[in-house]
Amino acid sequence: MRNQILIPTILASALALGFAIAGYTQEKTEVRHIPAPNTDIASGVAMYGAYCAVCHGADGKGNGPAATAFKVAPTDLTLLAKKNGGKFPDFKVSNAIRGDGSVTAHGSREMPMWGDVFRDINRDESKVTLRVHNLTQYIASLQQK
Ligand code: HEC
């Protein structure tokens, strides 16, 4: 179903068992679907924590608990400016998040289409755009010099 997001079982375990998470780190992470939680549209940091950190890591470096479940490693989001000659590629990033356009060249895209997920939370297209914008701004703030 479209209004669901990927979430690794390790995360569910972490929520239920708190610090017992360490006991799971050696196991292969299985990914399952849960309904996308609603979040504060205005808060890039809250949305990032709810939707992105599980794969890209709390610090954006691509080492979230679900990272090992994918063939393509989640991108280190702190190096996007560095890899683009020092300029943060706003447009490319917002397209990659939204999921339309052909920015992601890989044949099988592992990164969820967030535009669809956000549209299912609220059909208002301006709100979808605002979520993508605020997430893009938040990722811009994570860039390493
Ligand atoms: C289920 C794991 C997963 C989740 C959750 C996830 N991503 Fe990704 N993301 C990936 C993977 C894997 C890639 C690598 C590229 C690919 O697979 O196409 C990626 C790539 C990206 C890129 C492209 C970077 C570039 O090279 O230009 C951006 C930007 C990005 N993710 C942002 C986000 C944001 C923002 C969120 C939360 C709204 C998010 N991701 C959630 C797995 C994930």
Backbone and ligand atoms as CSV (ligand in chain L), in Angstrom:
chain,resi,resn,atom,element,x,y,z
A,1,MET,N,N,0.834,-1.204,0.000
A,1,MET,CA,C,0.000,0.000,0.000
A,1,MET,C,C,0.864,1.248,0.000
A,2,ARG,N,N,0.379,2.262,-0.668
A,2,ARG,CA,C,1.198,3.452,-0.837
A,2,ARG,C,C,1.405,4.229,0.454
A,3,ASN,N,N,0.397,4.205,1.327
A,3,ASN,CA,C,0.543,5.029,2.517
A,3,ASN,C,C,1.325,4.317,3.609
A,4,GLN,N,N,2.230,3.475,3.212
A,4,GLN,CA,C,3.040,2.793,4.195
A,4,GLN,C,C,4.500,3.093,3.936
A,5,ILE,N,N,5.278,3.062,4.960
A,5,ILE,CA,C,6.706,3.285,4.784
A,5,ILE,C,C,7.457,2.045,5.211
A,6,LEU,N,N,8.648,1.940,4.698
A,6,LEU,CA,C,9.507,0.840,5.102
A,6,LEU,C,C,10.056,1.131,6.475
A,7,ILE,N,N,10.091,0.132,7.286
A,7,ILE,CA,C,10.680,0.325,8.596
A,7,ILE,C,C,11.324,-1.004,8.990
A,8,PRO,N,N,12.501,-0.958,9.488
A,8,PRO,CA,C,13.143,-2.224,9.845
A,8,PRO,C,C,12.604,-2.726,11.173
A,9,THR,N,N,12.507,-4.034,11.313
A,9,THR,CA,C,12.010,-4.570,12.582
A,9,THR,C,C,12.908,-4.170,13.730
A,10,ILE,N,N,14.163,-3.917,13.411
A,10,ILE,CA,C,15.088,-3.523,14.476
A,10,ILE,C,C,14.607,-2.237,15.136
A,11,LEU,N,N,13.956,-1.382,14.375
A,11,LEU,CA,C,13.456,-0.139,14.946
A,11,LEU,C,C,12.307,-0.428,15.898
A,12,ALA,N,N,11.390,-1.292,15.465
A,12,ALA,CA,C,10.270,-1.647,16.328
A,12,ALA,C,C,10.795,-2.250,17.630
A,13,SER,N,N,11.817,-3.075,17.514
A,13,SER,CA,C,12.404,-3.670,18.699
A,13,SER,C,C,13.003,-2.596,19.593
A,14,ALA,N,N,13.642,-1.631,18.956
A,14,ALA,CA,C,14.283,-0.572,19.719
A,14,ALA,C,C,13.240,0.227,20.483
A,15,LEU,N,N,12.108,0.474,19.841
A,15,LEU,CA,C,11.058,1.248,20.499
A,15,LEU,C,C,10.504,0.464,21.681
A,16,ALA,N,N,10.335,-0.838,21.491
A,16,ALA,CA,C,9.730,-1.650,22.534
A,16,ALA,C,C,10.703,-1.949,23.669
A,17,LEU,N,N,11.962,-2.088,23.330
A,17,LEU,CA,C,12.909,-2.568,24.327
A,17,LEU,C,C,13.956,-1.547,24.735
A,18,GLY,N,N,13.827,-0.352,24.228
A,18,GLY,CA,C,14.778,0.683,24.599
A,18,GLY,C,C,16.196,0.282,24.258
A,19,PHE,N,N,17.053,0.246,25.235
A,19,PHE,CA,C,18.470,0.045,24.968
A,19,PHE,C,C,18.854,-1.391,24.628
A,20,ALA,N,N,17.884,-2.266,24.604
A,20,ALA,CA,C,18.170,-3.632,24.186
A,20,ALA,C,C,18.578,-3.704,22.715
A,21,ILE,N,N,18.502,-2.575,22.017
A,21,ILE,CA,C,18.835,-2.530,20.587
A,21,ILE,C,C,20.202,-3.127,20.285
A,22,ALA,N,N,21.147,-2.955,21.163
A,22,ALA,CA,C,22.501,-3.455,20.905
A,22,ALA,C,C,22.494,-4.960,20.658
A,23,GLY,N,N,21.605,-5.664,21.328
A,23,GLY,CA,C,21.508,-7.109,21.176
A,23,GLY,C,C,21.078,-7.535,19.789
A,24,TYR,N,N,20.549,-6.618,19.035
A,24,TYR,CA,C,20.031,-6.959,17.712
A,24,TYR,C,C,21.007,-6.598,16.609
A,25,THR,N,N,22.023,-5.873,16.921
A,25,THR,CA,C,22.838,-5.313,15.850
A,25,THR,C,C,23.595,-6.368,15.046
A,26,GLN,N,N,23.800,-7.527,15.618
A,26,GLN,CA,C,24.508,-8.566,14.865
A,26,GLN,C,C,23.577,-9.309,13.909
A,27,GLU,N,N,22.285,-9.208,14.161
A,27,GLU,CA,C,21.336,-9.954,13.343
A,27,GLU,C,C,21.045,-9.239,12.038
A,28,LYS,N,N,20.643,-10.023,11.057
A,28,LYS,CA,C,20.265,-9.417,9.788
A,28,LYS,C,C,18.979,-8.628,9.992
A,29,THR,N,N,18.988,-7.410,9.527
A,29,THR,CA,C,17.818,-6.563,9.703
A,29,THR,C,C,16.750,-6.909,8.672
A,30,GLU,N,N,15.555,-7.146,9.129
A,30,GLU,CA,C,14.442,-7.363,8.209
A,30,GLU,C,C,13.646,-6.081,8.122
A,31,VAL,N,N,13.186,-5.788,6.935
A,31,VAL,CA,C,12.438,-4.555,6.766
A,31,VAL,C,C,10.970,-4.881,6.554
A,32,ARG,N,N,10.090,-4.193,7.272
A,32,ARG,CA,C,8.666,-4.406,7.049
A,32,ARG,C,C,7.989,-3.054,6.920
A,33,HIS,N,N,6.712,-3.080,6.664
A,33,HIS,CA,C,5.984,-1.834,6.432
A,33,HIS,C,C,5.119,-1.471,7.627
A,34,ILE,N,N,5.126,-0.199,7.976
A,34,ILE,CA,C,4.159,0.309,8.940
A,34,ILE,C,C,3.551,1.573,8.331
A,35,PRO,N,N,2.359,1.952,8.785
A,35,PRO,CA,C,1.768,3.180,8.233
A,35,PRO,C,C,2.666,4.379,8.568
A,36,ALA,N,N,2.813,5.294,7.619
A,36,ALA,CA,C,3.640,6.475,7.860
A,36,ALA,C,C,3.010,7.326,8.959
A,37,PRO,N,N,3.761,7.651,9.994
A,37,PRO,CA,C,3.201,8.503,11.042
A,37,PRO,C,C,3.061,9.938,10.537
A,38,ASN,N,N,2.122,10.671,11.062
A,38,ASN,CA,C,2.019,12.087,10.733
A,38,ASN,C,C,3.099,12.822,11.531
A,39,THR,N,N,3.573,13.929,10.999
A,39,THR,CA,C,4.618,14.684,11.691
A,39,THR,C,C,4.379,16.163,11.463
A,40,ASP,N,N,5.109,16.983,12.194
A,40,ASP,CA,C,5.019,18.430,12.067
A,40,ASP,C,C,5.649,18.877,10.742
A,41,ILE,N,N,4.807,19.384,9.847
A,41,ILE,CA,C,5.265,19.799,8.517
A,41,ILE,C,C,6.353,20.856,8.608
A,42,ALA,N,N,6.280,21.674,9.658
A,42,ALA,CA,C,7.208,22.804,9.773
A,42,ALA,C,C,8.586,22.375,10.254
A,43,SER,N,N,8.694,21.155,10.779
A,43,SER,CA,C,9.948,20.767,11.409
A,43,SER,C,C,10.736,19.753,10.591
A,44,GLY,N,N,11.756,20.233,9.920
A,44,GLY,CA,C,12.630,19.349,9.157
A,44,GLY,C,C,13.264,18.299,10.044
A,45,VAL,N,N,13.670,18.714,11.226
A,45,VAL,CA,C,14.358,17.784,12.121
A,45,VAL,C,C,13.414,16.673,12.600
A,46,ALA,N,N,12.158,17.025,12.888
A,46,ALA,CA,C,11.192,16.009,13.339
A,46,ALA,C,C,10.871,15.037,12.204
A,47,MET,N,N,10.681,15.572,11.004
A,47,MET,CA,C,10.374,14.697,9.874
A,47,MET,C,C,11.574,13.802,9.562
A,48,TYR,N,N,12.756,14.381,9.607
A,48,TYR,CA,C,13.949,13.582,9.337
A,48,TYR,C,C,14.033,12.413,10.328
A,49,GLY,N,N,13.814,12.713,11.604
A,49,GLY,CA,C,13.886,11.679,12.638
A,49,GLY,C,C,12.847,10.590,12.422
A,50,ALA,N,N,11.646,10.983,11.990
A,50,ALA,CA,C,10.561,10.014,11.821
A,50,ALA,C,C,10.696,9.189,10.547
A,51,TYR,N,N,11.210,9.781,9.468
A,51,TYR,CA,C,11.169,9.091,8.174
A,51,TYR,C,C,12.527,8.677,7.623
A,52,CYS,N,N,13.558,9.367,7.978
A,52,CYS,CA,C,14.819,9.227,7.239
A,52,CYS,C,C,15.943,8.595,8.048
A,53,ALA,N,N,15.969,8.873,9.344
A,53,ALA,CA,C,17.108,8.461,10.165
A,53,ALA,C,C,17.281,6.946,10.175
A,54,VAL,N,N,16.175,6.222,10.016
A,54,VAL,CA,C,16.232,4.766,10.066
A,54,VAL,C,C,17.184,4.212,8.995
A,55,CYS,N,N,17.267,4.860,7.872
A,55,CYS,CA,C,18.206,4.435,6.826
A,55,CYS,C,C,19.449,5.321,6.781
A,56,HIS,N,N,19.245,6.628,6.780
A,56,HIS,CA,C,20.382,7.536,6.568
A,56,HIS,C,C,21.147,7.839,7.859
A,57,GLY,N,N,20.642,7.369,9.000
A,57,GLY,CA,C,21.324,7.610,10.269
A,57,GLY,C,C,20.890,8.927,10.881
A,58,ALA,N,N,20.900,8.994,12.211
A,58,ALA,CA,C,20.489,10.201,12.920
A,58,ALA,C,C,21.365,11.379,12.505
A,59,ASP,N,N,22.617,11.112,12.194
A,59,ASP,CA,C,23.542,12.186,11.814
A,59,ASP,C,C,23.616,12.389,10.293
A,60,GLY,N,N,22.835,11.602,9.542
A,60,GLY,CA,C,22.791,11.777,8.092
A,60,GLY,C,C,23.889,11.045,7.339
A,61,LYS,N,N,24.742,10.336,8.050
A,61,LYS,CA,C,25.906,9.733,7.390
A,61,LYS,C,C,25.634,8.371,6.746
A,62,GLY,N,N,24.385,7.961,6.719
A,62,GLY,CA,C,24.034,6.774,5.942
A,62,GLY,C,C,24.154,5.465,6.699
A,63,ASN,N,N,24.188,5.533,8.017
A,63,ASN,CA,C,24.393,4.310,8.795
A,63,ASN,C,C,23.268,4.043,9.784
A,64,GLY,N,N,22.030,4.289,9.357
A,64,GLY,CA,C,20.888,4.001,10.224
A,64,GLY,C,C,20.713,2.506,10.435
A,65,PRO,N,N,19.874,2.107,11.392
A,65,PRO,CA,C,19.696,0.691,11.703
A,65,PRO,C,C,19.230,-0.159,10.529
A,66,ALA,N,N,18.536,0.437,9.555
A,66,ALA,CA,C,18.044,-0.350,8.419
A,66,ALA,C,C,19.044,-0.389,7.268
A,67,ALA,N,N,20.132,0.347,7.394
A,67,ALA,CA,C,21.043,0.539,6.258
A,67,ALA,C,C,21.537,-0.774,5.665
A,68,THR,N,N,21.781,-1.761,6.508
A,68,THR,CA,C,22.360,-3.008,6.022
A,68,THR,C,C,21.361,-3.863,5.242
A,69,ALA,N,N,20.078,-3.520,5.307
A,69,ALA,CA,C,19.067,-4.322,4.624
A,69,ALA,C,C,18.989,-4.021,3.136
A,70,PHE,N,N,19.735,-3.020,2.658
A,70,PHE,CA,C,19.622,-2.611,1.263
A,70,PHE,C,C,20.856,-2.926,0.445
A,71,LYS,N,N,20.626,-3.234,-0.817
A,71,LYS,CA,C,21.745,-3.502,-1.727
A,71,LYS,C,C,22.547,-2.230,-1.951
A,72,VAL,N,N,21.821,-1.125,-2.174
A,72,VAL,CA,C,22.479,0.169,-2.340
A,72,VAL,C,C,22.521,0.833,-0.965
A,73,ALA,N,N,23.694,1.201,-0.498
A,73,ALA,CA,C,23.787,1.842,0.811
A,73,ALA,C,C,23.096,3.200,0.767
A,74,PRO,N,N,22.349,3.534,1.828
A,74,PRO,CA,C,21.757,4.868,1.856
A,74,PRO,C,C,22.863,5.929,1.765
A,75,THR,N,N,22.608,6.941,0.967
A,75,THR,CA,C,23.602,7.986,0.722
A,75,THR,C,C,23.999,8.716,2.011
A,76,ASP,N,N,25.294,9.050,2.116
A,76,ASP,CA,C,25.745,9.938,3.191
A,76,ASP,C,C,25.250,11.334,2.840
A,77,LEU,N,N,24.236,11.793,3.564
A,77,LEU,CA,C,23.592,13.057,3.207
A,77,LEU,C,C,24.384,14.272,3.673
A,78,THR,N,N,25.484,14.060,4.395
A,78,THR,CA,C,26.282,15.204,4.867
A,78,THR,C,C,27.341,15.612,3.843
A,79,LEU,N,N,27.474,14.814,2.780
A,79,LEU,CA,C,28.535,15.082,1.794
A,79,LEU,C,C,27.993,15.595,0.458
A,80,LEU,N,N,26.699,15.922,0.418
A,80,LEU,CA,C,26.096,16.284,-0.869
A,80,LEU,C,C,26.696,17.563,-1.443
A,81,ALA,N,N,26.956,18.550,-0.590
A,81,ALA,CA,C,27.559,19.802,-1.074
A,81,ALA,C,C,28.996,19.550,-1.504
A,82,LYS,N,N,29.718,18.838,-0.644
A,82,LYS,CA,C,31.122,18.540,-0.938
A,82,LYS,C,C,31.285,17.837,-2.284
A,83,LYS,N,N,30.377,16.884,-2.550
A,83,LYS,CA,C,30.459,16.131,-3.796
A,83,LYS,C,C,29.956,16.930,-4.992
A,84,ASN,N,N,29.426,18.118,-4.717
A,84,ASN,CA,C,28.897,18.957,-5.794
A,84,ASN,C,C,29.676,20.276,-5.861
A,85,GLY,N,N,30.975,20.179,-5.695
A,85,GLY,CA,C,31.834,21.356,-5.812
A,85,GLY,C,C,31.568,22.416,-4.749
A,86,GLY,N,N,31.076,21.989,-3.569
A,86,GLY,CA,C,30.876,22.930,-2.463
A,86,GLY,C,C,29.508,23.593,-2.462
A,87,LYS,N,N,28.703,23.321,-3.464
A,87,LYS,CA,C,27.364,23.931,-3.509
A,87,LYS,C,C,26.298,22.870,-3.232
A,88,PHE,N,N,25.446,23.131,-2.256
A,88,PHE,CA,C,24.387,22.177,-1.936
A,88,PHE,C,C,23.387,22.093,-3.102
A,89,PRO,N,N,23.175,20.884,-3.660
A,89,PRO,CA,C,22.303,20.771,-4.846
A,89,PRO,C,C,20.823,20.687,-4.498
A,90,ASP,N,N,20.259,21.815,-4.072
A,90,ASP,CA,C,18.855,21.896,-3.625
A,90,ASP,C,C,17.864,21.135,-4.502
A,91,PHE,N,N,17.936,21.453,-5.794
A,91,PHE,CA,C,16.931,20.949,-6.720
A,91,PHE,C,C,17.014,19.434,-6.842
A,92,LYS,N,N,18.245,18.946,-6.954
A,92,LYS,CA,C,18.470,17.509,-7.087
A,92,LYS,C,C,17.994,16.792,-5.818
A,93,VAL,N,N,18.281,17.390,-4.671
A,93,VAL,CA,C,17.908,16.771,-3.399
A,93,VAL,C,C,16.388,16.745,-3.245
A,94,SER,N,N,15.726,17.864,-3.522
A,94,SER,CA,C,14.271,17.859,-3.347
A,94,SER,C,C,13.617,16.894,-4.330
A,95,ASN,N,N,14.157,16.781,-5.526
A,95,ASN,CA,C,13.621,15.793,-6.472
A,95,ASN,C,C,13.834,14.367,-5.982
A,96,ALA,N,N,15.009,14.123,-5.409
A,96,ALA,CA,C,15.309,12.776,-4.909
A,96,ALA,C,C,14.350,12.411,-3.774
A,97,ILE,N,N,14.022,13.383,-2.940
A,97,ILE,CA,C,13.105,13.124,-1.822
A,97,ILE,C,C,11.692,12.886,-2.357
A,98,ARG,N,N,11.233,13.797,-3.183
A,98,ARG,CA,C,9.866,13.721,-3.716
A,98,ARG,C,C,9.678,12.455,-4.543
A,99,GLY,N,N,10.679,12.129,-5.330
A,99,GLY,CA,C,10.621,10.869,-6.059
A,99,GLY,C,C,10.081,10.977,-7.454
A,100,ASP,N,N,9.824,12.188,-7.943
A,100,ASP,CA,C,9.495,12.275,-9.360
A,100,ASP,C,C,10.722,12.820,-10.085
A,101,GLY,N,N,10.669,12.866,-11.364
A,101,GLY,CA,C,11.882,13.243,-12.092
A,101,GLY,C,C,12.782,12.036,-12.173
A,102,SER,N,N,13.832,12.121,-12.923
A,102,SER,CA,C,14.667,10.943,-13.149
A,102,SER,C,C,16.031,11.119,-12.498
A,103,VAL,N,N,16.042,11.806,-11.360
A,103,VAL,CA,C,17.312,12.106,-10.708
A,103,VAL,C,C,18.039,10.839,-10.273
A,104,THR,N,N,17.255,9.888,-9.747
A,104,THR,CA,C,17.888,8.657,-9.304
A,104,THR,C,C,18.093,7.751,-10.513
A,105,ALA,N,N,19.328,7.616,-10.892
A,105,ALA,CA,C,19.632,6.888,-12.118
A,105,ALA,C,C,19.607,5.373,-11.934
A,106,HIS,N,N,19.782,4.927,-10.689
A,106,HIS,CA,C,19.832,3.488,-10.430
A,106,HIS,C,C,18.574,2.794,-10.948
A,107,GLY,N,N,18.737,1.612,-11.495
A,107,GLY,CA,C,17.608,0.869,-12.018
A,107,GLY,C,C,16.556,0.602,-10.959
A,108,SER,N,N,16.928,-0.030,-9.864
A,108,SER,CA,C,15.948,-0.294,-8.823
A,108,SER,C,C,16.155,0.698,-7.690
A,109,ARG,N,N,15.193,1.537,-7.532
A,109,ARG,CA,C,15.305,2.580,-6.538
A,109,ARG,C,C,14.917,2.038,-5.169
A,110,GLU,N,N,15.800,2.150,-4.197
A,110,GLU,CA,C,15.516,1.660,-2.849
A,110,GLU,C,C,14.943,2.774,-1.985
A,111,MET,N,N,15.277,3.981,-2.338
A,111,MET,CA,C,14.813,5.149,-1.600
A,111,MET,C,C,13.313,5.311,-1.827
A,112,PRO,N,N,12.551,5.369,-0.745
A,112,PRO,CA,C,11.095,5.507,-0.919
A,112,PRO,C,C,10.718,6.790,-1.681
A,113,MET,N,N,9.560,6.759,-2.339
A,113,MET,CA,C,9.028,7.948,-3.036
A,113,MET,C,C,8.265,8.773,-2.004
A,114,TRP,N,N,8.914,9.733,-1.415
A,114,TRP,CA,C,8.284,10.442,-0.297
A,114,TRP,C,C,7.117,11.309,-0.722
A,115,GLY,N,N,7.130,11.781,-1.975
A,115,GLY,CA,C,5.989,12.564,-2.456
A,115,GLY,C,C,4.693,11.789,-2.286
A,116,ASP,N,N,4.713,10.504,-2.660
A,116,ASP,CA,C,3.513,9.658,-2.536
A,116,ASP,C,C,3.125,9.440,-1.076
A,117,VAL,N,N,4.122,9.215,-0.239
A,117,VAL,CA,C,3.843,8.986,1.188
A,117,VAL,C,C,3.200,10.239,1.793
A,118,PHE,N,N,3.787,11.407,1.494
A,118,PHE,CA,C,3.283,12.662,2.072
A,118,PHE,C,C,1.900,13.003,1.517
A,119,ARG,N,N,1.663,12.667,0.255
A,119,ARG,CA,C,0.370,12.921,-0.375
A,119,ARG,C,C,-0.724,12.086,0.292
A,120,ASP,N,N,-0.358,10.902,0.765
A,120,ASP,CA,C,-1.338,10.073,1.453
A,120,ASP,C,C,-1.638,10.598,2.856
A,121,ILE,N,N,-0.679,11.293,3.451
A,121,ILE,CA,C,-0.927,11.896,4.761
A,121,ILE,C,C,-1.846,13.103,4.586
A,122,ASN,N,N,-1.561,13.895,3.549
A,122,ASN,CA,C,-2.406,15.048,3.246
A,122,ASN,C,C,-2.351,15.331,1.754
A,123,ARG,N,N,-3.524,15.311,1.121
A,123,ARG,CA,C,-3.596,15.451,-0.333
A,123,ARG,C,C,-3.184,16.825,-0.834
A,124,ASP,N,N,-3.178,17.812,0.049
A,124,ASP,CA,C,-2.860,19.184,-0.344
A,124,ASP,C,C,-1.423,19.252,-0.885
A,125,GLU,N,N,-1.298,19.508,-2.180
A,125,GLU,CA,C,0.009,19.468,-2.842
A,125,GLU,C,C,0.972,20.510,-2.272
A,126,SER,N,N,0.440,21.640,-1.796
A,126,SER,CA,C,1.334,22.664,-1.235
A,126,SER,C,C,1.962,22.151,0.063
A,127,LYS,N,N,1.239,21.283,0.775
A,127,LYS,CA,C,1.794,20.710,2.008
A,127,LYS,C,C,2.862,19.665,1.683
A,128,VAL,N,N,2.647,18.918,0.601
A,128,VAL,CA,C,3.654,17.952,0.158
A,128,VAL,C,C,4.940,18.705,-0.181
A,129,THR,N,N,4.780,19.787,-0.924
A,129,THR,CA,C,5.936,20.595,-1.334
A,129,THR,C,C,6.646,21.187,-0.121
A,130,LEU,N,N,5.867,21.623,0.850
A,130,LEU,CA,C,6.459,22.217,2.055
A,130,LEU,C,C,7.247,21.173,2.854
A,131,ARG,N,N,6.716,19.976,2.934
A,131,ARG,CA,C,7.461,18.904,3.633
A,131,ARG,C,C,8.793,18.649,2.932
A,132,VAL,N,N,8.728,18.525,1.612
A,132,VAL,CA,C,9.958,18.252,0.856
A,132,VAL,C,C,10.935,19.417,1.025
A,133,HIS,N,N,10.420,20.628,0.968
A,133,HIS,CA,C,11.266,21.817,1.128
A,133,HIS,C,C,11.949,21.836,2.499
A,134,ASN,N,N,11.172,21.609,3.549
A,134,ASN,CA,C,11.746,21.676,4.901
A,134,ASN,C,C,12.742,20.543,5.156
A,135,LEU,N,N,12.494,19.394,4.565
A,135,LEU,CA,C,13.472,18.306,4.672
A,135,LEU,C,C,14.752,18.669,3.927
A,136,THR,N,N,14.593,19.282,2.756
A,136,THR,CA,C,15.763,19.685,1.971
A,136,THR,C,C,16.599,20.701,2.753
A,137,GLN,N,N,15.907,21.669,3.371
A,137,GLN,CA,C,16.603,22.675,4.179
A,137,GLN,C,C,17.346,22.016,5.338
A,138,TYR,N,N,16.690,21.037,5.958
A,138,TYR,CA,C,17.333,20.361,7.089
A,138,TYR,C,C,18.596,19.635,6.618
A,139,ILE,N,N,18.510,18.955,5.495
A,139,ILE,CA,C,19.687,18.242,4.980
A,139,ILE,C,C,20.782,19.235,4.604
A,140,ALA,N,N,20.388,20.387,4.088
A,140,ALA,CA,C,21.378,21.433,3.774
A,140,ALA,C,C,22.159,21.809,5.039
A,141,SER,N,N,21.454,21.816,6.175
A,141,SER,CA,C,22.105,22.215,7.438
A,141,SER,C,C,23.068,21.146,7.954
A,142,LEU,N,N,23.010,19.948,7.402
A,142,LEU,CA,C,23.887,18.858,7.860
A,142,LEU,C,C,25.216,18.810,7.096
A,143,GLN,N,N,25.375,19.673,6.090
A,143,GLN,CA,C,26.536,19.545,5.200
A,143,GLN,C,C,27.868,19.791,5.891
A,144,GLN,N,N,28.818,18.909,5.587
A,144,GLN,CA,C,30.198,19.079,6.070
A,144,GLN,C,C,30.906,20.054,5.140
A,145,LYS,N,N,31.792,20.823,5.730
A,145,LYS,CA,C,32.546,21.792,4.918
A,145,LYS,C,C,33.625,21.075,4.138
L,1,HEC,C1,C,14.299,2.628,3.370
L,1,HEC,C2,C,15.567,3.318,3.476
L,1,HEC,C3,C,15.553,4.807,3.211
L,1,HEC,C4,C,14.787,5.748,3.846
L,1,HEC,C5,C,13.753,5.553,4.935
L,1,HEC,C6,C,15.171,7.025,3.271
L,1,HEC,N1,N,16.136,6.843,2.321
L,1,HEC,FE1,FE,17.033,8.291,1.232
L,1,HEC,N2,N,18.073,6.868,0.206
L,1,HEC,C7,C,18.066,5.530,0.490
L,1,HEC,C8,C,18.979,4.837,-0.412
L,1,HEC,C9,C,19.257,3.343,-0.420
L,1,HEC,C10,C,19.542,5.839,-1.238
L,1,HEC,C11,C,20.588,5.603,-2.327
L,1,HEC,C12,C,20.089,5.877,-3.700
L,1,HEC,C13,C,19.050,4.927,-4.247
L,1,HEC,O1,O,18.804,3.835,-3.782
L,1,HEC,O2,O,18.445,5.294,-5.240
L,1,HEC,C14,C,18.940,7.107,-0.823
L,1,HEC,C15,C,19.200,8.334,-1.405
L,1,HEC,C16,C,18.753,9.555,-0.924
L,1,HEC,C17,C,19.054,10.848,-1.506
L,1,HEC,C18,C,19.842,11.063,-2.786
L,1,HEC,C19,C,21.181,11.646,-2.507
L,1,HEC,C20,C,21.885,11.959,-3.808
L,1,HEC,O3,O,22.744,11.174,-4.188
L,1,HEC,O4,O,21.562,12.961,-4.423
L,1,HEC,C21,C,18.466,11.807,-0.734
L,1,HEC,C22,C,18.513,13.329,-0.904
L,1,HEC,C23,C,17.755,11.114,0.327
L,1,HEC,N3,N,17.947,9.747,0.178
L,1,HEC,C24,C,17.005,11.740,1.307
L,1,HEC,C25,C,16.145,11.074,2.171
L,1,HEC,C26,C,15.195,11.733,3.041
L,1,HEC,C27,C,15.028,13.242,3.202
L,1,HEC,C28,C,14.502,10.743,3.680
L,1,HEC,C29,C,13.348,10.893,4.648
L,1,HEC,C30,C,12.185,11.655,4.161
L,1,HEC,C31,C,15.041,9.473,3.215
L,1,HEC,N4,N,16.033,9.713,2.302
L,1,HEC,C32,C,14.624,8.237,3.664
L,1,HEC,C33,C,17.325,4.890,1.442
L,1,HEC,C34,C,16.402,5.498,2.264
